[in-house]
């Protein structure tokens, strides 16, 4: 297993390096205004001096080498417009904890509601819970998320008397954004656990257990649900890590000062160094999530082997 982990880790590092390189090169093709907070007030000599100070007049491969060198020392650069001259790592350190807490709460809601809903749908096929869950899943997947996010904000604030804007010190204002963030994952978990459980229920070992007189509840919990949960487990780490970073649209909608809203803000301000750093962080999170999902799947299910069997092609 150690060999497999090292191999996947090396592949993940290479993938991340390729993504960072592409983002770095693409951002260098954008207008240079993104590196200045008062571009329109500067003359040509001042602009050239600033570009030289940032190393942007050097060949692209030299810039890339210097960037990776700084990155290895934890230096993500300085903000050019969002907070001029402030280290990007310092800004992210201030924003990340809030997104992390909101993400963990929304994922807890998703797991505690989506998995039981999917299980109830599978056990009552064509029954009430199956129909109810199907309507919920179809609605969440068919309707653009921005539409029901706005409706939740409009009617949730009016019915519950909650402020439309987020206030870190007021726990009540956490309810609507956390609930909104959990809906997509809830529908996804319910859909997949239902599908996997129905697949397991049609297998021969379930028919044999029923023929032997094993209680239906025991079959469902000890065999069907357990085996159905294994293929879904690989998606949970990536979902958790993405959600921890915050929903870009929801944080902007409720003015949550987290990572998601930060990305929207720096794109609007054309703060190229900040955009570069945040895209890199989100890419790393996606790659790490996929790696953890594969490893977790192997740990949960002992039938999965990471070692190539002798004679296998």
VEXVO-749229 format. One record per residue (C-alpha): x, y, z. Coordinates in steps of 0.25 Angstrom, whole numbers, plus 5000, padded with zeros to 4 digits. Each point is the difference from the previous one (the first is absolute). Layout:
# VEXVO-749229
[zator [X, Y, Z]]
...
# end
This chain:
# VEXVO-749229
[zator [5000, 5000, 5000]]
[zator [5012, 5009, 5003]]
[zator [5005, 4999, 4986]]
[zator [4986, 5003, 4994]]
[zator [4999, 5013, 5010]]
[zator [5013, 5005, 4995]]
[zator [4997, 4998, 4986]]
[zator [4987, 5007, 5001]]
[zator [5006, 5011, 5008]]
[zator [5011, 5002, 4989]]
[zator [4989, 5000, 4989]]
[zator [4992, 5011, 5009]]
[zator [5012, 5009, 5001]]
[zator [5003, 4999, 4985]]
[zator [4985, 5003, 4997]]
[zator [5000, 5012, 5010]]
[zator [5013, 5005, 4994]]
[zator [4994, 5000, 4986]]
[zator [4988, 5007, 5004]]
[zator [5008, 5011, 5007]]
[zator [5008, 5002, 4988]]
[zator [4988, 5001, 4991]]
[zator [4994, 5010, 5009]]
[zator [5013, 5008, 5002]]
[zator [5002, 5001, 4985]]
[zator [4985, 5004, 4997]]
[zator [5000, 5011, 5010]]
[zator [5013, 5005, 4994]]
[zator [4992, 5002, 4987]]
[zator [4990, 5009, 5007]]
[zator [5001, 5016, 5000]]
[zator [5011, 5005, 5010]]
[zator [4990, 5009, 5007]]
[zator [4997, 4988, 5009]]
[zator [5014, 5003, 5007]]
[zator [4997, 5014, 5003]]
[zator [4991, 5007, 5010]]
[zator [5000, 5014, 4993]]
[zator [5004, 4996, 4986]]
[zator [4993, 5012, 4993]]
[zator [5009, 5010, 5009]]
[zator [5013, 4994, 4996]]
[zator [5009, 5004, 4988]]
[zator [5007, 4990, 4992]]
[zator [5013, 5001, 5007]]
[zator [4993, 4997, 5014]]
[zator [4993, 4988, 4993]]
[zator [5013, 4994, 4994]]
[zator [5007, 5002, 5014]]
[zator [4988, 4993, 5007]]
[zator [5000, 4989, 4990]]
[zator [5015, 4998, 5001]]
[zator [4999, 5000, 5015]]
[zator [4990, 4989, 4999]]
[zator [5008, 4992, 4991]]
[zator [4990, 5001, 4989]]
[zator [5010, 5005, 4989]]
[zator [5008, 4987, 5001]]
[zator [4998, 4988, 4991]]
[zator [4988, 4992, 5004]]
[zator [5008, 4987, 5003]]
[zator [5008, 5009, 5010]]
[zator [4988, 5005, 5006]]
[zator [4994, 4986, 5002]]
[zator [5013, 4995, 5006]]
[zator [5000, 5012, 5010]]
[zator [4985, 4998, 5003]]
[zator [5002, 4985, 5004]]
[zator [5012, 5004, 5008]]
[zator [4992, 5009, 5008]]
[zator [4989, 4990, 5001]]
[zator [5008, 4990, 5006]]
[zator [5003, 5010, 5011]]
[zator [4985, 5003, 5002]]
[zator [5001, 5013, 4993]]
[zator [4987, 5002, 4992]]
[zator [5004, 5015, 4997]]
[zator [4994, 5013, 5003]]
[zator [4986, 5005, 4997]]
[zator [5000, 5011, 4989]]
[zator [4986, 5006, 5001]]
[zator [4991, 4993, 5011]]
[zator [5010, 5004, 5012]]
[zator [5012, 5006, 4993]]
[zator [5013, 4995, 5005]]
[zator [4994, 4990, 5010]]
[zator [5005, 4985, 4999]]
[zator [4990, 4991, 4993]]
[zator [5002, 4989, 5011]]
[zator [4997, 5010, 5011]]
[zator [4987, 5004, 4993]]
[zator [4996, 4985, 4997]]
[zator [5003, 4997, 5015]]
[zator [4990, 5010, 5004]]
[zator [4989, 4995, 4991]]
[zator [5002, 4985, 5000]]
[zator [4995, 4997, 5014]]
[zator [4986, 5005, 4998]]
[zator [4998, 4993, 4987]]
[zator [5006, 4987, 5007]]
[zator [4989, 5001, 5011]]
[zator [4989, 5003, 4991]]
[zator [5004, 4989, 4991]]
[zator [5001, 4990, 5011]]
[zator [4986, 5003, 5005]]
[zator [4994, 4999, 4986]]
[zator [5007, 4987, 4998]]
[zator [4995, 4994, 5013]]
[zator [4986, 5004, 4996]]
[zator [5002, 4994, 4986]]
[zator [5005, 4987, 5006]]
[zator [4990, 4999, 5011]]
[zator [4988, 5002, 4990]]
[zator [5004, 4996, 4987]]
[zator [5005, 4986, 5003]]
[zator [4988, 4996, 5009]]
[zator [4991, 5006, 4989]]
[zator [5006, 4991, 4989]]
[zator [4999, 4988, 5009]]
[zator [4985, 5003, 5003]]
[zator [4998, 5001, 4985]]
[zator [5007, 4987, 4997]]
[zator [4992, 4993, 5011]]
[zator [4986, 5006, 4996]]
[zator [5002, 4999, 4985]]
[zator [4988, 5006, 4993]]
[zator [4995, 5004, 5014]]
[zator [4999, 5014, 5006]]
[zator [5014, 5002, 5004]]
[zator [5005, 4996, 4986]]
[zator [4990, 5009, 4993]]
[zator [5003, 5012, 5010]]
[zator [5015, 4998, 4998]]
[zator [4999, 4999, 4985]]
[zator [4993, 5013, 4999]]
[zator [5010, 5006, 5009]]
[zator [5012, 4995, 4992]]
[zator [4994, 5004, 4987]]
[zator [4997, 5014, 5005]]
[zator [5014, 5002, 5005]]
[zator [5007, 4995, 4987]]
[zator [4990, 5006, 4990]]
[zator [4998, 5014, 5006]]
[zator [5012, 5009, 4999]]
[zator [5006, 5001, 5014]]
[zator [5000, 5016, 4999]]
[zator [4985, 4999, 4999]]
[zator [4997, 4993, 5013]]
[zator [5011, 5006, 5007]]
[zator [4993, 5014, 4998]]
[zator [4987, 4994, 5004]]
[zator [5006, 4995, 5013]]
[zator [5006, 5013, 5003]]
[zator [4987, 5008, 4997]]
[zator [4990, 4991, 5007]]
[zator [5009, 4995, 5010]]
[zator [5003, 5014, 5005]]
[zator [4986, 5005, 5000]]
[zator [4994, 4987, 5007]]
[zator [5011, 4998, 5010]]
[zator [5003, 5015, 5002]]
[zator [5015, 4997, 4997]]
[zator [5009, 5011, 4995]]
[zator [5003, 4999, 4985]]
[zator [5014, 5003, 5003]]
[zator [5010, 4990, 5007]]
[zator [5005, 5004, 5014]]
[zator [5011, 4992, 5006]]
[zator [4996, 5004, 5014]]
[zator [4985, 4996, 4998]]
[zator [4998, 4985, 4999]]
[zator [4986, 5001, 4994]]
[zator [5006, 5006, 4987]]
[zator [5008, 4988, 4998]]
[zator [4987, 4991, 4998]]
[zator [4996, 5004, 4986]]
[zator [5014, 5000, 4993]]
[zator [5004, 4987, 5007]]
[zator [4986, 4994, 4996]]
[zator [5002, 5005, 4985]]
[zator [5014, 4994, 5000]]
[zator [4995, 4986, 5004]]
[zator [4989, 4998, 4990]]
[zator [5008, 4996, 4988]]
[zator [5008, 4990, 5008]]
[zator [4988, 4994, 5007]]
[zator [4993, 4998, 4986]]
[zator [5013, 4993, 4995]]
[zator [5002, 4991, 5012]]
[zator [4985, 4996, 5000]]
[zator [5000, 4997, 4985]]
[zator [5013, 4991, 5000]]
[zator [4997, 4993, 5013]]
[zator [4986, 4996, 4994]]
[zator [5006, 4995, 4987]]
[zator [5011, 4992, 5007]]
[zator [4991, 4994, 5010]]
[zator [4990, 4996, 4989]]
[zator [5011, 4993, 4993]]
[zator [5004, 4992, 5012]]
[zator [4986, 4996, 5003]]
[zator [4999, 4993, 4986]]
[zator [5013, 4992, 5003]]
[zator [5000, 4985, 5003]]
[zator [5005, 5001, 5014]]
[zator [4988, 5008, 5004]]
[zator [4991, 4990, 4994]]
[zator [5007, 4989, 5007]]
[zator [4999, 5007, 5013]]
[zator [4985, 5002, 4999]]
[zator [4998, 4986, 4996]]
[zator [5007, 4996, 5013]]
[zator [4991, 5008, 5008]]
[zator [5009, 5011, 5004]]
[zator [4992, 5013, 5004]]
[zator [4999, 5010, 4990]]
[zator [5005, 5011, 5009]]
[zator [5012, 4992, 5003]]
[zator [5003, 4998, 4985]]
[zator [4998, 5015, 4997]]
[zator [5009, 5005, 5011]]
[zator [5011, 4989, 5001]]
[zator [5002, 4997, 4985]]
[zator [4992, 5009, 4990]]
[zator [5003, 5014, 5007]]
[zator [5014, 4996, 5003]]
[zator [5004, 4995, 4986]]
[zator [4992, 5012, 4994]]
[zator [5008, 5010, 5008]]
[zator [5014, 4995, 4995]]
[zator [4999, 5006, 4986]]
[zator [4995, 5013, 5005]]
[zator [5010, 5002, 5010]]
[zator [5011, 5005, 4990]]
[zator [4992, 5012, 4997]]
[zator [4998, 5005, 5014]]
[zator [5014, 5005, 5003]]
[zator [5000, 5009, 4987]]
[zator [4986, 5005, 5003]]
[zator [5004, 5003, 5014]]
[zator [5013, 5008, 4996]]
[zator [4992, 5008, 4989]]
[zator [4989, 5003, 5010]]
[zator [5010, 5005, 5011]]
[zator [5006, 5010, 4990]]
[zator [4986, 5006, 4999]]
[zator [4990, 5001, 4989]]
[zator [5004, 5012, 4991]]
[zator [4986, 5004, 4997]]
[zator [4994, 4998, 5014]]
[zator [5011, 5008, 5007]]
[zator [4998, 5011, 4990]]
[zator [4985, 5000, 5002]]
[zator [5000, 5001, 5015]]
[zator [5013, 5009, 5000]]
[zator [5007, 4989, 5008]]
[zator [5015, 5004, 5001]]
[zator [5005, 4987, 4997]]
[zator [5009, 4993, 4989]]
[zator [4988, 4999, 4990]]
[zator [4997, 5015, 5000]]
[zator [5014, 5003, 5000]]
[zator [5002, 4993, 4986]]
[zator [4989, 5008, 4994]]
[zator [5005, 5013, 5006]]
[zator [5014, 4999, 4995]]
[zator [4995, 4995, 4986]]
[zator [4992, 5013, 4999]]
[zator [5011, 5009, 5005]]
[zator [5010, 4993, 4990]]
[zator [5010, 4997, 5011]]
[zator [5008, 4990, 4992]]
[zator [5009, 4995, 5011]]
[zator [4988, 4997, 5009]]
[zator [4992, 4993, 4989]]
[zator [5013, 4991, 4997]]
[zator [5002, 4996, 5015]]
[zator [4985, 4997, 5002]]
[zator [4998, 4992, 4987]]
[zator [5013, 4992, 5004]]
[zator [4994, 4997, 5014]]
[zator [4987, 4995, 4994]]
[zator [5007, 4991, 4990]]
[zator [5009, 4994, 5011]]
[zator [4987, 4998, 5009]]
[zator [4993, 4992, 4988]]
[zator [5013, 4992, 4997]]
[zator [5002, 4996, 5015]]
[zator [4985, 4997, 5002]]
[zator [5001, 4990, 4988]]
[zator [5012, 4994, 5006]]
[zator [4994, 4998, 5014]]
[zator [4987, 4995, 4994]]
[zator [5008, 4988, 4993]]
[zator [5008, 4997, 5013]]
[zator [4987, 5001, 5009]]
[zator [4993, 4990, 4991]]
[zator [5011, 4990, 5001]]
[zator [5000, 5001, 5015]]
[zator [4985, 4999, 5001]]
[zator [4999, 4988, 4991]]
[zator [5011, 4989, 5003]]
[zator [4996, 4993, 4986]]
[zator [5007, 5012, 4993]]
[zator [5015, 4997, 4998]]
[zator [5010, 5010, 4996]]
[zator [5010, 4990, 4996]]
[zator [5000, 4994, 4986]]
[zator [4998, 4985, 5001]]
[zator [5010, 4991, 4994]]
[zator [4996, 4996, 4986]]
[zator [4991, 5012, 4998]]
[zator [5001, 5009, 4988]]
# end
